[in-house]
């Protein structure tokens, strides 16, 4: 999910708690492009906003950091992943098998050994993936590499 802080988001960040309550969610992680909107977990009435960011790497497409606590500069996939882990965050590989997106692992040739070493979670379902088969391929990748899915 992106908020109005990203070019393709329409959600006002101040309305996230209301949205969570309406949908029965306990937490969300708005993943803004290139710079996190918050660097700390925000809690209200037992609901949480998790700090997150979607980075565009210089080599292998996009990567998401969850629970990040500092701003991270866009660099190589491995450097960003190491920075995310250094602040005790989780590395998520977003929409890894969607060839219709410009900055995905499949289009950029991200090797399995880098995924195994640096990625904590693989996005198994992306609601903006227009062809369901690409989500299915992401799920197959996660199972093959023994990675949990978001």
C-alpha positions as CSV (number, residue, x, y, z in Angstrom):
1,X,0.0,0.0,0.0
2,X,1.2,3.5,-0.8
3,X,-0.1,6.7,0.6
4,X,-0.2,10.2,-1.0
5,X,3.5,10.4,-0.1
6,X,4.1,8.2,-3.2
7,X,3.3,9.2,-6.7
8,X,0.9,6.2,-7.2
9,X,-0.8,6.3,-3.8
10,X,-4.1,7.9,-3.0
11,X,-4.6,7.0,0.7
12,X,-4.2,9.8,3.2
13,X,-1.9,8.5,5.9
14,X,-4.0,10.0,8.6
15,X,-7.0,7.8,7.6
16,X,-5.1,4.5,7.9
17,X,-6.3,3.8,11.5
18,X,-9.9,4.3,10.4
19,X,-9.3,2.0,7.4
20,X,-7.7,-0.7,9.6
21,X,-10.7,-0.5,12.0
22,X,-13.2,-0.8,9.1
23,X,-11.4,-3.8,7.6
24,X,-10.5,-5.5,10.9
25,X,-6.8,-5.1,10.5
26,X,-4.3,-4.7,13.3
27,X,-1.5,-3.2,11.3
28,X,-0.4,-1.9,7.9
29,X,2.9,-1.1,6.4
30,X,2.6,1.8,3.9
31,X,5.5,1.3,1.6
32,X,6.4,4.7,0.2
33,X,8.7,5.0,-2.7
34,X,12.3,5.8,-2.0
35,X,11.8,7.4,1.5
36,X,9.8,6.1,4.5
37,X,7.0,8.4,5.7
38,X,7.8,7.3,9.3
39,X,10.8,5.7,11.0
40,X,9.0,4.4,14.0
41,X,6.0,2.1,14.7
42,X,2.9,4.2,15.4
43,X,0.3,2.6,17.6
44,X,-3.3,3.8,18.3
45,X,-6.0,1.7,20.0
46,X,-4.1,-1.6,19.4
47,X,-3.5,-0.9,15.7
48,X,-0.1,-0.3,14.2
49,X,1.5,1.5,11.3
50,X,4.8,-0.2,10.5
51,X,7.6,1.9,9.0
52,X,8.4,0.7,5.5
53,X,9.8,1.8,2.2
54,X,10.1,0.5,-1.3
55,X,13.5,1.2,-2.8
56,X,14.6,1.1,-6.4
57,X,18.0,-0.6,-6.5
58,X,20.7,0.2,-9.0
59,X,20.9,-3.4,-10.2
60,X,18.0,-5.7,-9.5
61,X,14.8,-3.8,-9.4
62,X,12.8,-3.0,-6.2
63,X,13.1,-4.1,-2.6
64,X,11.0,-3.3,0.4
65,X,12.2,-2.7,3.9
66,X,9.8,-3.3,6.8
67,X,10.5,-2.0,10.4
68,X,13.2,0.4,9.1
69,X,14.4,2.9,11.6
70,X,16.5,5.2,9.5
71,X,16.5,6.5,5.9
72,X,18.4,4.3,3.5
73,X,19.8,5.6,0.2
74,X,19.1,3.8,-3.1
75,X,22.1,1.7,-4.0
76,X,22.6,-1.9,-5.0
77,X,20.2,-4.6,-3.9
78,X,22.7,-6.2,-1.5
79,X,23.7,-2.9,0.0
80,X,20.1,-1.8,0.7
81,X,19.3,-5.3,2.1
82,X,22.3,-5.1,4.4
83,X,21.2,-1.6,5.6
84,X,17.7,-2.9,6.2
85,X,19.0,-5.8,8.3
86,X,21.4,-3.4,10.1
87,X,18.4,-1.5,11.5
88,X,16.7,-4.8,12.4
89,X,14.3,-4.6,9.5
90,X,12.9,-7.2,7.2
91,X,13.7,-7.4,3.5
92,X,10.7,-8.1,1.2
93,X,11.0,-8.9,-2.5
94,X,8.0,-7.3,-4.1
95,X,6.2,-8.6,-7.2
96,X,9.1,-10.7,-8.2
97,X,7.6,-12.5,-11.1
98,X,5.6,-9.7,-12.8
99,X,7.3,-9.0,-16.1
100,X,4.9,-6.2,-16.9
101,X,6.5,-4.0,-14.2
102,X,9.6,-2.1,-15.1
103,X,11.6,-2.8,-11.9
104,X,11.1,-6.4,-11.0
105,X,13.4,-9.2,-10.1
106,X,12.4,-11.2,-13.2
107,X,13.2,-8.4,-15.6
108,X,16.4,-7.4,-13.8
109,X,17.7,-11.0,-13.4
110,X,18.0,-11.2,-9.6
111,X,19.9,-14.4,-8.9
112,X,18.5,-17.0,-6.5
113,X,21.6,-16.9,-4.4
114,X,21.1,-13.2,-3.6
115,X,17.4,-13.9,-2.7
116,X,18.4,-16.8,-0.4
117,X,21.1,-14.7,1.3
118,X,19.3,-11.3,1.7
119,X,15.5,-11.7,1.4
120,X,13.3,-12.5,4.4
121,X,9.9,-12.5,2.7
122,X,8.6,-12.7,-0.8
123,X,5.4,-10.9,-1.8
124,X,3.1,-13.8,-2.8
125,X,0.1,-11.7,-3.7
126,X,0.1,-8.2,-5.1
127,X,-3.4,-6.8,-5.7
128,X,-2.1,-4.6,-8.5
129,X,-0.7,-7.6,-10.5
130,X,-3.1,-7.7,-13.4
131,X,-2.4,-11.3,-14.4
132,X,-3.0,-13.8,-11.6
133,X,-0.4,-16.2,-13.0
134,X,2.4,-13.8,-12.0
135,X,1.3,-13.9,-8.4
136,X,1.2,-17.7,-8.7
137,X,4.8,-17.7,-10.0
138,X,5.9,-15.5,-7.1
139,X,4.3,-18.1,-4.7
140,X,6.2,-20.9,-6.5
141,X,9.4,-18.9,-6.1
142,X,8.8,-18.5,-2.4
143,X,8.1,-22.2,-1.9
144,X,11.1,-23.2,-4.0
145,X,13.5,-21.0,-2.0
146,X,11.7,-21.8,1.3
147,X,10.8,-18.2,2.0
148,X,7.7,-17.0,3.8
149,X,5.2,-14.9,1.8
150,X,3.5,-11.6,2.6
